Amino acid sequence: MDDDLDHALDAVGPRLRALRRQRETTLADLSATTGISVSTLSRLESGTRRPTLELLLPLARAHGVTLDELVDAPPTGDPRIHLRPVTRHGMTMLPLTRRAGGIQAYKLVIPASSHRKEPDPQTHEGYEWLYVLNGRLRVVLGAHDLVLAPGEAAEFDTRVPHWFGAAEAEPVEFLSLFGKQGERAHLRARPQTAKTGPS
């Protein structure tokens, strides 16, 4: 989580500069509005000064944006819940549910990559259901090596060695439902039947 926080804070400086330039405001004007010195504003924009809540609140007000917009927090369906993305093994995971037990839902994004990763299948207790939104997802499941396109789904017991990654040098977005052993999603993916031509 510390890496995610550092990444979010590092991105604040360029965003502050872009907002100020969009509004055609000088550092001196912004200093007069916020009470923050020109040198501090300059160091914030260049990334040499770490942003704090005390600095970000007046800047958000001055630019007419929310604090969430300033730090690029992900939007959520319910404004009372602020779920944060987590980056692990090169994938960004955004939790879509927040409740103890039961099936957990995530949106996962695998960024574009110029090199194809070598699969490293893992096992753990549970059951998982995947649904591809955008891009093509490579799924290695036991002896099977599949590519799922947008609109396709897969369901499997996570005690079977499994791995997934981008099938091409394009980002992939997909939904994942994960539950404890014994829970099942109601939709099952069926293998495509071979198409036969006219005889």
N, C-alpha and C positions, 0 to 999 in steps of 0.2 A: 504493500500500500504506500510505503514511503516513496518508491520510485514513481508511482502514479501522481502523488502529490507534487513531487519535484517537477515532473513533466508539465503538470497543469500550471504551476507557478512560473515556469520558464516561458510558457506561451503567453503570459499576461502582458509582458512588455511590448511585443509586436502588436498585440491587439489594442493596447492603449495608444500606441503611435498611429495605428490605422484609424481608430475612432477620432483622434484629434485632427488628423489630416482630412478626414471626410467632412468634418465640421469647419474646416479651414480656420482652426484656432491656433494661436501661437502658444508656446510654453508660458510666456509672460501673462497672457490672458487667462490661461488655465490656472496659473499660480494665484492670480488675483481672485478668481472664482472659488478656489478650493482652500486657499491659505497654505498650500504646500509649496515649498521653495522651488524655484526654477531648476536648481541643481539636483534636487531630489527627484523631480519629475523626469528630468533628463536621464538620470541613472535608472529609474524605474523602466523607462521605455527601452533603454539599451540592455537591460537585464543585469546590470552591475549592482542594483539594489533590490533586495528581496521584498516583494510586496507584502504588506500586513493589512489586517482588517481595517485598522485606523486610517490607512492611506487609500484603500480600495473603496470604502464607503463614500467619501466625498467625491472621488473620481467617478464612481457609478452615477451619482446624482448629477454631476456636472455634464456627463455625456448622455444622460437620459436613458440609461440602460439599467437592468437589474444586476445585482451582484452575480447571479448565476450566469447571465450573459457575458459578464466581464471575465469570468474564469472558465467559460465554455462548459458549464455543467450540462449533462444530458437532459433533454426534456422527459417528463414522465406524465403518464395519464392522469394521475391524481396529484394536484399541486401540494397536498399535505405530505406526500411521501417523496423523499429525495434519495433515490437509489443511485449509487455511483458505479461507474464501470471499473473493472479490474483487468489488468493486462497480465496474462500468464502464458508462458511458452509461445510468445509471439502472437497470441490471440487476445482480442478484447472481448470481455464478457460483461454484458449488462444484465443484472438480475431484473426480472420482470415481476417477481413475487417476493414477498417478505412475510413468511409465516413459518413457524416451526413445524417440521414433519410434513408429510404429504408430498405431492409432486411439486418440484421446483421448476420454474420456467426461466430461460435465459435467451437473450439474443447474442449471438457470437459473430464476430467479424474477424476474418483472417485477411491481413493486408496483402496487396499485390507483392509478388516476389519474382525476381528474375531467375532464381535458382530453385530447382525442385528439391524439397526436403525428403530425406530418407525416412520412411515410416519407422516408428518406434512404438509398436503396439503395447498397451498397458491393460491391466485387468483390475477390477475393484467390484465391490458389492453394489448391486443396483440394476436398474433397467432404464434404458434411454430411448427417446424418440426424437429424430431429427427431421426438419423440414427446411428445404433450401428456398431462400427468398431471391437471391441474386448471385450470379457467378456459378461455377461448377465445383462441387465438393467431392474430393476423393475420399472414399471410406474403405479402409482395410479392416476386415472383420473376419478373424480366423483365417481360413484359406481363401476367402473371397476378397477381390480387389475391384471395387465398384466406383463409378462416377455418377453422382446425382446432379441433375439439372434443376433449374428453378421449377417449383411445383412438385418435385418428387420428395418422397419421405422414406425413412428407414427406421426400423424398430429392432432393438436387440438387447440381449442379456449382457450386462457389462462384465460378467465373469469370463466372457469370451474375449480373447486378446483383440483390442481394437485401437484404431488410430484414424484421425481425419486431418486433411489439409487441403490447400488449394490445388485443384487439378490442372490449372493453367496459370500463366503469369498475370492473373487478374484477381482482384479481391473477391472474397466470398462472404455472403451474409446468410446466416441460417438461424432457425429457432431450435432450441433444445428443451425437451421436457425430461426431467430426470427424477426418478422415484426410487424408493427402497426396494429391495428384492421382493418380488411377489406382486408389485403394482404394475399394471399394464395400461397403455393408451388404448383407445378403442379402435384406432385405425391401423391396419397392417399393410405394409408394402408387399406387393406381389411381384415376382419376377416377370419381365416382359415376355410375352409369347412370341415365338419366332414367326415372322410374317412369311407367308407362302405366296409365291407368284402364281399366275395362271399356268395350268399344265398344258 
